[in-house]
Structures are given as structure tokens and as C-alpha cells.
Amino acid sequence: MEHTGLIPLRLGATSYVIPGDLVDNARHLAGRVADMQLILFDLPGGSSNLPTSAQIDELAAIGRQGGLSYTVHLPADLPVQSADALLHPVLRKARDLVHSTLPLEPHAYIFHLDGMAVRSPATPRADLHRWQEDALYTLELMRGWVDDGQRLALENVEGYALDFFDALIAAPVARCVDVGHLWLDGHDPLPYVQRWLERTRVIHLHGVMEHDHRSLIHTPPQQLDPLVELLLRCQFNGVATLEVFEDDFGTSFEAIRASIERCGKRLRD
């Protein structure tokens, strides 16, 4: 596999491409991709892979030596917070995780907002408006966790209307556009990507075959190439993460490289 420096996109991978922990995967990926997304979990009463301070130090050293940046995917959907309520325990955990990983100088903190209770078209307008107000307050609150609110990247999630997060456009945060989620819901991602590209810090790429987060080898060129061509033409300088795991990473890397070669030739011609 060639170094991603030969590819005109800042490609990223997840922290689960080989057996091992976050540090093992970072060592493996340094020199192969430009960014590693930390996929984190912390199950109540169960297992956790939240990095220790020693692991943070190791990851930071690997990043410096191998030219590897990091994105951090927060482990739980974040509830929205009203201004007159105590900080929700899930938000408190997210805040502590952000603070603990700041030494990595992450390119982005990627997160989902929990809008399950109001995402139905039948939701009363008053309830939706209240959620939107609380969501804006929550995002403003989160901005205080980092030195630059543009490092916070709100991700679109499958099962939500395409315009669900439009009311939050005034929020002082960036976006993570998950193309795989759009494909899973049967949407053409191009209009959505174009709409949000100026505010997009990370793009998630993964194929769909019965479910998502599969290899991009399952994505036909006529579906993948228009997206890649758009990113090349616009000189997208954010991270394009191959959000797949284990063996699917290698085949996804080859699929994206082949697409870049085809699109690059068309753009040159």
C-alpha cells in the first residue's frame, strides 16, 4: 500500500484496521494514511477503550514522528441540554474525554446529537423548536471545551431528514458529512456535500451492502467517482476517512485510489 502522500486527498482510517489497541493501530497506520480516527467506547458496567494518559503520550509521539493527525469520535450520541439544567452526565463524560485528548491536537471531534425524540415529521412544532433551542445552547456549551469551535464536527446520521440539522446552521461548529449514511438512506450525497462543503471538516466514506461500514469495493464507480471528482475539483483539504474496519480497509483504500486515478485523468483531460 502506497503512502497517502501520493494521493491528493487527506485520507484517514479508523483505529480498528489491525488487531490491537489504539497505539498499535496508530503505529501501523503512520506513514500509510494522514489521519487516524479514534473509535472510542465506554460501556456502562462493561468494557472501555478510552485512552489512558500514557496512551495519549504514545499517540502524540507517533503522530509527531509519523506525520499522523487524529480525529476523535465521541462514543455516545449527545443529548441536548437546556440552559437551566445541570450538565447531563453524558455531556460531562464527553467534556472530560475532549479535555483528556487535547494533547493530541485533534483535527476534529466528531459527534452525533440525539434527536430521536423529535425526528418524526409528526413531531409537534413546539417540541421541535424547543429541541432546536436546546441543541444550539448545547453546541455553544461544547465550544467552550476547545480552543476553536471549528474542531467540533456535527455528523449527519442515518434515519434523519436531510434538512433536520438546518436549523443549527448558525451554530459555531463544523460538520462531518457521512456519505455512507446518505447512501444507506438512498440519497444522492452530491447535493448534500456541496451544500455543506465549506463547513465540512471530515467526510466519512464507507460502502453499503445490506448494512453500512462495508468496504468501498461494494460501491460501483458510477456512484463513487462523482463524489471523488467533486472533492478533487474543490481541492477539499479536510480529512476523508475510510470509516471501515479490519480487512475492509485495504480494499477500500484500493477502491478510493482507483477512483482518484480515474477522476484525476478526467480532470486533466
Number of C-alpha atoms within 10 A of each C-alpha: 8 12 13 18 13 8 14 15 23 17 25 29 29 26 28 22 20 17 10 11 13 25 18 15 20 32 16 14 23 20 18 20 26 24 28 29 26 25 17 18 15 14 11 7 6 7 9 11 13 18 18 11 12 9 14 19 16 17 25 22 14 18 22 13 11 17 14 22 24 26 26 25 20 21 20 18 14 19 19 21 20 17 12 6 7 9 14 14 11 14 19 12 15 20 17 12 17 19 12 15 22 14 13 19 14 20 21 26 25 22 22 18 18 16 20 10 10 19 14 14 11 8 12 10 11 9 11 18 14 12 20 20 16 17 24 20 17 21 20 15 15 18 18 11 16 16 9 12 19 19 22 25 25 25 22 22 20 17 13 18 14 14 10 15 16 11 13 16 13 8 17 16 21 24 24 27 26 22 25 27 25 21 19 18 15 10 14 13 20 15 11 15 20 14 11 15 20 13 17 23 26 30 24 20 27 27 26 17 14 7 10 19 19 24 25 28 21 15 19 12 17 9 13 21 19 15 21 23 19 15 21 17 12 12 11 20 15 21 26 23 24 28 29 25 19 14 13 19 23 17 17 24 22 15 19 22 19 14 21 21 15 15 20 16 10 10 11 6 6
